[in-house]
Amino acid sequence: MRRLLWFVLLLAPAWASPCSLSYLPTDGQLAWRYRLLGSDQTYVQSYSLLGSQGFVEISRFERQNQTGQRRWNCGPDGLQPQLQGPQPIPGGVVEFVRLSGVFWPPERDWRVGHEWSYRYELRGRVAFVELGGYLEARNRIVGREQVQVPAGSFEALRVESVFQGRLGIGLGGKSTYWFARGVGLVKQVSEGNLPGRVSSELLELRRTAPTE
């Protein structure tokens, strides 16, 4: 399985997009298939490039046949998600109204020991009560280690993210990510009371379009 995966990578054009990082490749001809840990749900993640300054991240849950999209901007400071409209949460909705800091750092900063942070300003409505709040994350690349997933065994950078915030109630949690060079995210483990955070592992990486 691992040999086949690396064969696919060797056929892929190297960093076809200026928005593509070594540890976060966004090659539009590849698709990443993940499984949610603790369940039989799977989803496929792919990218649609928007020139040199952005891309669309597409996530399709296979059993539900549901698809979600998120737009990203890329520049010298790294990758930043575009703000979306109101999103449903239990009992209400939340909207991310402002983002400051760096979400994913640029190529030069993907090294052990690097730290960065970002902060969202929030507004929402829960049980007909209008609320304001925030969510901030502190991130650090803590080391390099071997990680085993169904797609194979990879040497990966381990990134730890600690979240805290408030929107009527206190928000908090932690996510640990493993990123392999040339592959991207191979595993994610999340805990806490933040909606939308998942734990998943890479099942396969496959080509979606022929090379020219």
C-alpha positions as CSV (number, residue, x, y, z in Angstrom):
1,M,0.0,0.0,0.0
2,R,2.7,2.4,1.0
3,R,4.7,1.7,-2.2
4,L,1.6,2.3,-4.3
5,L,1.0,5.6,-2.5
6,W,4.5,6.9,-3.2
7,F,4.3,5.8,-6.8
8,V,1.2,8.0,-7.1
9,L,3.1,10.9,-5.6
10,L,6.0,10.5,-7.9
11,L,3.7,10.8,-10.9
12,A,2.1,14.0,-9.5
13,P,3.4,17.4,-10.7
14,A,5.6,18.9,-8.0
15,W,3.9,21.7,-6.2
16,A,1.6,22.6,-9.1
17,S,0.1,25.5,-7.1
18,P,1.9,28.4,-5.5
19,C,-0.6,27.8,-2.7
20,S,0.7,24.3,-2.1
21,L,3.1,23.7,0.8
22,S,5.4,20.7,1.3
23,Y,3.3,19.6,4.3
24,L,0.0,20.9,2.9
25,P,0.0,20.0,-0.8
26,T,-3.2,21.2,-2.6
27,D,-2.6,19.4,-5.9
28,G,-5.9,19.5,-7.8
29,Q,-5.3,16.1,-9.4
30,L,-5.2,14.2,-6.0
31,A,-7.8,13.2,-3.5
32,W,-7.3,12.2,0.1
33,R,-9.7,9.7,1.7
34,Y,-10.1,9.7,5.5
35,R,-12.0,7.7,8.1
36,L,-13.5,9.3,11.2
37,L,-11.9,7.5,14.2
38,G,-14.4,5.5,16.2
39,S,-16.9,5.2,13.4
40,D,-17.3,3.8,9.9
41,Q,-17.8,7.2,8.3
42,T,-15.4,8.2,5.5
43,Y,-14.9,11.4,3.6
44,V,-12.9,12.5,0.6
45,Q,-11.0,15.7,0.5
46,S,-9.8,17.4,-2.7
47,Y,-8.9,20.9,-3.9
48,S,-9.9,23.1,-6.8
49,L,-7.3,25.7,-7.5
50,L,-8.2,29.4,-8.1
51,G,-5.0,30.6,-9.7
52,S,-2.0,31.7,-7.6
53,Q,-3.8,33.3,-4.7
54,G,-6.4,30.8,-3.5
55,F,-8.1,27.4,-3.7
56,V,-11.3,25.7,-2.6
57,E,-11.2,22.8,-0.2
58,I,-13.9,20.2,-0.9
59,S,-15.0,17.6,1.6
60,R,-17.4,14.9,0.6
61,F,-18.9,12.5,3.1
62,E,-19.4,9.3,1.3
63,R,-22.3,7.6,3.2
64,Q,-24.4,10.7,3.5
65,N,-23.4,11.9,0.0
66,Q,-23.0,15.4,1.4
67,T,-20.4,17.9,0.3
68,G,-19.0,21.0,2.0
69,Q,-16.6,23.6,0.6
70,R,-14.3,26.2,2.2
71,R,-12.3,28.8,0.3
72,W,-8.7,29.7,1.2
73,N,-6.4,32.6,0.5
74,C,-2.7,32.1,0.2
75,G,0.1,34.6,0.4
76,P,3.6,35.3,2.0
77,D,2.2,34.9,5.5
78,G,0.7,31.4,4.8
79,L,-2.8,30.0,4.3
80,Q,-6.0,31.7,5.6
81,P,-9.6,30.4,5.3
82,Q,-12.1,32.9,4.0
83,L,-14.8,33.8,6.5
84,Q,-18.1,32.0,5.9
85,G,-21.7,32.9,6.8
86,P,-23.6,31.6,9.9
87,Q,-23.0,28.0,10.7
88,P,-25.4,25.8,12.7
89,I,-24.5,24.7,16.2
90,P,-26.7,22.8,18.8
91,G,-29.4,25.2,19.7
92,G,-28.5,28.0,17.4
93,V,-26.0,29.5,14.9
94,V,-22.5,30.9,15.1
95,E,-20.6,33.2,12.6
96,F,-16.9,33.9,12.4
97,V,-16.7,37.6,11.8
98,R,-13.0,38.4,11.9
99,L,-9.7,36.4,11.8
100,S,-6.3,37.7,12.9
101,G,-3.0,35.9,13.0
102,V,-1.8,33.0,10.9
103,F,-3.9,29.8,10.4
104,W,-1.3,27.6,8.6
105,P,2.2,29.1,8.3
106,P,4.2,29.5,5.1
107,E,6.7,27.0,3.8
108,R,9.7,28.5,5.6
109,D,8.1,28.0,9.1
110,W,7.4,24.3,8.9
111,R,10.1,23.2,11.3
112,V,10.3,21.7,14.8
113,G,9.8,24.4,17.5
114,H,7.9,26.9,15.4
115,E,4.9,28.5,17.1
116,W,2.1,30.6,15.8
117,S,-1.4,31.7,16.8
118,Y,-4.7,32.9,15.4
119,R,-7.9,34.4,16.8
120,Y,-11.5,34.5,15.6
121,E,-14.1,37.0,16.7
122,L,-17.5,35.3,17.0
123,R,-21.1,36.3,17.1
124,G,-24.0,33.9,17.4
125,R,-27.5,33.1,18.6
126,V,-28.4,30.4,21.1
127,A,-32.0,29.9,22.2
128,F,-32.9,33.3,20.8
129,V,-30.2,35.1,22.8
130,E,-27.6,37.1,20.8
131,L,-24.1,36.5,21.9
132,G,-20.6,37.7,21.1
133,G,-17.3,35.9,21.8
134,Y,-14.0,34.7,20.5
135,L,-12.0,31.6,19.8
136,E,-8.2,31.6,19.8
137,A,-5.6,28.9,19.1
138,R,-2.0,28.5,20.0
139,N,-0.1,26.1,17.8
140,R,3.4,24.5,18.0
141,I,5.3,22.0,15.9
142,V,6.5,19.8,18.8
143,G,8.5,17.2,17.0
144,R,9.0,14.7,14.2
145,E,7.8,11.1,14.7
146,Q,6.7,8.0,12.9
147,V,3.0,7.5,12.6
148,Q,1.1,4.5,11.3
149,V,-2.3,4.8,9.5
150,P,-4.1,2.6,7.0
151,A,-2.4,4.4,4.1
152,G,1.0,3.4,5.4
153,S,3.8,4.4,7.8
154,F,5.0,8.0,7.6
155,E,7.6,10.3,9.2
156,A,5.5,13.3,10.1
157,L,5.7,16.6,11.9
158,R,3.5,16.6,15.0
159,V,1.5,19.8,15.5
160,E,-0.3,20.5,18.7
161,S,-3.1,23.2,18.8
162,V,-4.7,24.4,22.1
163,F,-8.0,26.2,21.8
164,Q,-9.8,28.5,24.2
165,G,-12.7,30.9,23.8
166,R,-16.2,31.9,24.8
167,L,-19.6,32.1,23.2
168,G,-22.1,32.1,26.1
169,I,-20.2,29.2,27.6
170,G,-16.5,28.5,27.8
171,L,-15.0,26.8,24.7
172,G,-11.8,24.8,24.9
173,G,-10.0,21.8,23.5
174,K,-6.9,20.4,21.9
175,S,-6.1,19.0,18.5
176,T,-3.0,17.0,17.5
177,Y,-2.1,16.8,13.8
178,W,0.5,14.7,12.0
179,F,1.7,16.1,8.6
180,A,3.9,14.1,6.3
181,R,6.0,15.9,3.7
182,G,4.6,15.5,0.2
183,V,1.4,13.9,1.6
184,G,-0.2,16.4,3.9
185,L,-2.4,15.5,6.9
186,V,-2.2,11.8,7.7
187,K,-3.9,11.8,11.2
188,Q,-5.8,14.2,13.5
189,V,-7.0,13.6,17.1
190,S,-9.3,16.2,18.7
191,E,-10.8,16.6,22.2
192,G,-12.9,19.2,23.9
193,N,-16.2,21.0,23.3
194,L,-15.5,22.7,20.0
195,P,-18.0,21.9,17.3
196,G,-16.6,20.8,14.0
197,R,-13.4,19.3,15.3
198,V,-12.9,15.7,14.3
199,S,-10.5,12.8,14.7
200,S,-9.5,11.1,11.5
201,E,-6.8,9.0,9.7
202,L,-5.7,8.7,6.1
203,L,-7.0,5.7,4.3
204,E,-5.6,6.4,0.8
205,L,-4.3,9.1,-1.5
206,R,-5.3,8.7,-5.1
207,R,-5.0,10.4,-8.4
208,T,-8.2,11.9,-9.8
209,A,-7.0,13.1,-13.2
210,P,-4.4,11.8,-15.7
211,T,-1.1,13.6,-16.0
212,E,-0.4,15.5,-19.2
